[in-house]
Amino acid sequence: MKNRTMLSSPACDQAGQSSIEYLVVCSALALVLGVGMVDNQSVLWQLIDAFKTAYEKFSYAISYPT
C-alpha cells in the first residue's frame, strides 16, 4: 500500500493544464488570423496597421513639451 504523501493530489495533476489550453487557443487564433495574409486587406494586416497608427499617434502626442 502506497503512502498517502507519495500520491499526487488533483491540484498537482492539473498544474500545467492552463498553459496547454492557452497554447492551443493562441495557436488557433494565430492560425485563423494568419490564413488570409495573402493580400493587404487581411484581418491580421489591418490589426498590425491599427497598432502602427495608434503607436504613431501616441508617440506624437508624448513628444509635445509640457
C-alpha positions as CSV (number, residue, x, y, z in Angstrom):
1,M,0.0,0.0,0.0
2,K,1.4,3.4,-1.0
3,N,1.9,6.1,1.5
4,R,-0.7,8.9,1.1
5,T,2.1,11.6,0.8
6,M,3.5,9.8,-2.3
7,L,0.3,10.1,-4.2
8,S,-0.2,13.2,-6.3
9,S,-3.0,15.4,-5.5
10,P,-5.6,16.5,-8.1
11,A,-4.2,20.1,-8.0
12,C,-0.7,18.8,-8.9
13,D,-2.1,16.8,-11.8
14,Q,-3.6,19.9,-13.3
15,A,-0.7,22.3,-12.7
16,G,0.3,22.6,-16.4
17,Q,-3.3,22.3,-17.8
18,S,-3.8,26.1,-18.2
19,S,-0.5,26.5,-20.1
20,I,-1.6,23.9,-22.7
21,E,-5.0,25.5,-23.0
22,Y,-3.5,29.0,-23.6
23,L,-1.1,27.5,-26.2
24,V,-3.9,25.8,-28.1
25,V,-6.2,28.9,-28.1
26,C,-3.4,31.3,-29.1
27,S,-2.2,28.9,-31.8
28,A,-5.8,28.6,-33.2
29,L,-6.2,32.4,-33.1
30,A,-2.9,32.9,-34.9
31,L,-3.8,30.3,-37.5
32,V,-7.2,31.9,-38.1
33,L,-5.8,35.4,-38.4
34,G,-2.8,34.3,-40.4
35,V,-4.6,32.2,-43.0
36,G,-5.8,35.2,-45.0
37,M,-2.5,37.1,-45.1
38,V,-2.3,36.8,-48.9
39,D,-3.3,40.4,-49.5
40,N,-3.1,43.7,-47.6
41,Q,-6.8,43.5,-46.7
42,S,-6.5,40.5,-44.3
43,V,-7.6,40.8,-40.7
44,L,-4.0,40.5,-39.4
45,W,-2.6,43.2,-41.6
46,Q,-5.5,45.5,-40.6
47,L,-4.7,44.8,-36.9
48,I,-1.0,45.5,-37.5
49,D,-1.8,48.7,-39.3
50,A,-4.1,49.8,-36.4
51,F,-1.3,49.1,-33.9
52,K,1.2,51.1,-36.0
53,T,-1.3,54.1,-36.3
54,A,-2.0,54.0,-32.6
55,Y,1.7,54.0,-31.7
56,E,2.4,56.8,-34.1
57,K,-0.3,58.9,-32.6
58,F,0.9,58.1,-29.1
59,S,4.5,58.9,-29.8
60,Y,3.4,62.2,-31.5
61,A,1.3,63.2,-28.5
62,I,4.0,62.3,-26.0
63,S,6.7,64.2,-27.9
64,Y,5.0,67.5,-27.2
65,P,6.8,69.5,-24.5
66,T,4.7,70.2,-21.4
